[in-house]
Amino acid sequence: MPLPLDTGRLIVRPFREDDLEALGAWMLDPEVTRHLLLSFRSLDELRPRIELYERHHREHGYSFWAVERKNDRLVIGGCGLLPIGWVGPDVEIAWHIRRDCWGQGYATEAAEAVLDYGLGELKFSRVWALLLPENAASRRVAQKIGMEYVGLGVKSGHQHEFYILPKGSGDTPPQGPELTPPG
C-alpha cells in the first residue's frame, strides 16, 4: 500500500512546503514540544525541517509525514519513521499531534498505519519508539499499538523509555548517534 496512508479518519502523507503553518501549530507550542526535545521560535526556523522531511522521503521512501484529518483537510500533526538521530541504522517511529486534538485517538490511529506500512511495505525488521518517561500520553500510544517495553536508555543526553515492535525483537540493542540503549 503506497502513500498516502488512509485510515478511518486520517490521511498520512508526505509534508509539503505549504504545510509550514500547520507544522507551526504544534512545533511552536511549548506544551507539545516539551516532550520532543525540540525548540523552534518561528516559522522561518521550521522551514528547513519541512525540507528535511521532504528530502528524506524523496531519497529513502520514508520520513516524518503529515497527519491530515479527512473531514476538514486540516493537518493536525505528524507521524512517521526516521532513522534514529537521522543517521540510524535503526528506525524509530514518532508522532506529534496539536494540543487541541489531544485525547481523540489520532496519534494511535496514525501510528498503527505507519507501523503497518514500515513493517509491511518497507520491510523494516523492527521499529523502535523512544519516549521521555514523563510522556504518559505517548507511552499509552506505544502500548495501544502493541509495542513492547524494553527498558530505560539514553538518547541525546536524556533518559528515554525504549519500546519495540515486533515484540521479542529487542535482543540486539538499537544503534544511532548519542544513544545508550537499555541494558
C-alpha positions in Angstrom: 0.0 0.0 0.0 1.8 3.2 -1.1 1.4 6.6 0.4 -0.8 8.3 1.3 -2.0 6.0 4.0 -5.8 6.2 4.5 -7.2 5.4 7.9 -10.7 5.8 9.1 -10.4 9.5 9.9 -6.9 10.4 8.7 -4.6 10.6 5.7 -0.9 10.2 6.4 1.1 11.8 3.5 4.5 13.4 2.9 4.8 17.0 4.1 4.7 19.8 1.5 6.0 23.3 1.6 2.5 24.7 2.1 2.2 22.7 5.4 4.6 25.1 7.2 1.9 27.0 9.1 0.2 23.7 10.1 3.5 22.4 11.3 4.0 25.6 13.4 0.6 24.9 15.1 2.3 22.3 17.3 6.1 22.7 16.7 5.9 26.3 18.1 3.7 25.2 21.1 6.0 24.6 24.1 3.4 22.4 25.7 3.7 20.0 22.7 7.5 20.3 22.2 8.5 19.8 25.8 8.3 16.0 25.2 10.2 16.3 21.8 13.5 17.9 22.9 13.0 20.4 20.1 12.8 24.1 20.3 11.7 26.4 17.5 10.8 30.0 17.8 9.4 30.9 14.3 8.1 29.5 11.1 11.4 30.6 9.4 13.2 28.2 11.8 10.8 25.4 10.9 11.2 25.8 7.1 14.4 23.6 7.0 12.5 21.0 9.0 9.9 20.6 6.3 12.7 20.5 3.7 14.4 17.7 5.7 11.2 15.7 5.8 10.6 16.1 2.0 14.2 15.3 1.1 14.4 12.2 3.3 11.1 10.9 1.8 12.4 11.5 -1.7 15.7 9.9 -1.1 14.7 7.0 1.2 11.0 6.4 0.7 10.1 7.2 4.3 10.2 10.1 6.7 8.1 12.0 9.2 4.8 12.6 7.5 1.8 15.0 7.8 -1.3 13.7 9.5 -4.3 15.3 7.9 -7.9 15.0 9.2 -10.2 13.8 6.4 -13.3 15.7 7.4 -11.8 19.2 7.2 -8.4 18.5 5.5 -6.6 20.1 8.5 -3.1 18.9 9.1 -3.4 18.1 12.8 0.0 16.6 13.4 2.8 14.4 12.1 3.7 10.7 12.3 6.4 8.8 10.6 9.5 6.7 10.5 13.0 8.0 10.7 16.5 6.7 11.3 17.4 7.2 14.9 19.1 10.6 15.1 18.5 11.0 11.4 21.5 8.7 10.9 20.4 5.2 12.1 20.9 2.5 11.1 17.9 1.6 13.3 14.5 3.2 12.7 12.1 4.8 15.1 8.5 5.9 14.9 7.5 9.3 16.1 4.1 11.0 16.5 3.1 14.6 17.3 -0.4 16.0 17.5 -1.6 19.5 18.0 -2.7 20.2 21.5 -6.4 21.0 20.6 -6.6 17.5 19.1 -5.2 15.5 22.0 -7.2 12.7 23.6 -9.1 11.8 20.4 -7.1 8.8 19.4 -5.5 10.4 16.4 -1.9 9.6 17.4 -2.8 5.9 17.9 -4.7 5.8 14.6 -1.8 7.3 12.6 0.9 5.3 14.4 -0.9 2.0 13.7 -1.0 2.8 10.0 2.6 4.0 9.9 3.8 0.9 11.7 1.9 -1.4 9.4 3.5 0.4 6.4 7.0 0.3 7.9 6.9 -3.4 8.8 4.9 -4.4 5.7 5.6 -2.3 2.7 9.0 -1.0 3.7 10.0 -4.4 5.2 11.8 -3.0 8.3 12.6 -5.9 10.6 11.8 -3.8 13.7 10.8 -0.3 14.7 11.7 1.5 17.9 9.8 4.2 19.8 12.0 6.3 22.2 9.9 8.3 24.7 10.6 10.6 27.6 9.5 8.8 30.8 7.2 11.7 31.8 5.3 11.5 28.5 2.4 9.3 29.7 0.3 10.0 26.6 2.9 8.7 24.2 3.5 5.7 26.5 -0.2 4.9 26.1 0.0 5.2 22.3 3.0 2.8 22.2 1.1 0.3 24.4 -2.1 0.6 22.4 -0.2 -0.1 19.1 1.3 -3.2 20.6 4.9 -2.1 21.2 6.9 -3.9 23.8 8.7 -2.0 26.6 12.4 -2.9 26.5 13.8 -0.6 29.3 15.3 2.7 30.1 18.2 4.1 28.0 19.6 7.5 27.0 19.1 9.4 23.8 20.7 12.9 23.3 21.7 13.0 26.9 18.1 12.4 28.2 16.7 9.2 29.7 14.1 7.6 27.4 11.8 4.6 27.6 12.6 2.2 24.7 9.7 0.3 23.0 9.9 -2.1 20.1 7.8 -3.9 17.5 7.6 -6.7 16.7 7.7 -7.9 20.3 10.7 -10.0 21.2 12.9 -8.4 18.6 14.8 -6.2 21.1 17.6 -8.6 21.9 20.0 -6.6 19.8 20.1 -3.0 21.1 19.3 -0.2 18.7 22.1 1.8 17.1 22.2 5.5 16.4 24.1 8.7 17.4 24.0 9.8 21.0 22.3 6.6 22.1 22.9 4.4 25.1 20.3 1.6 24.8 18.8 -0.2 27.8 20.8 -3.0 29.3 
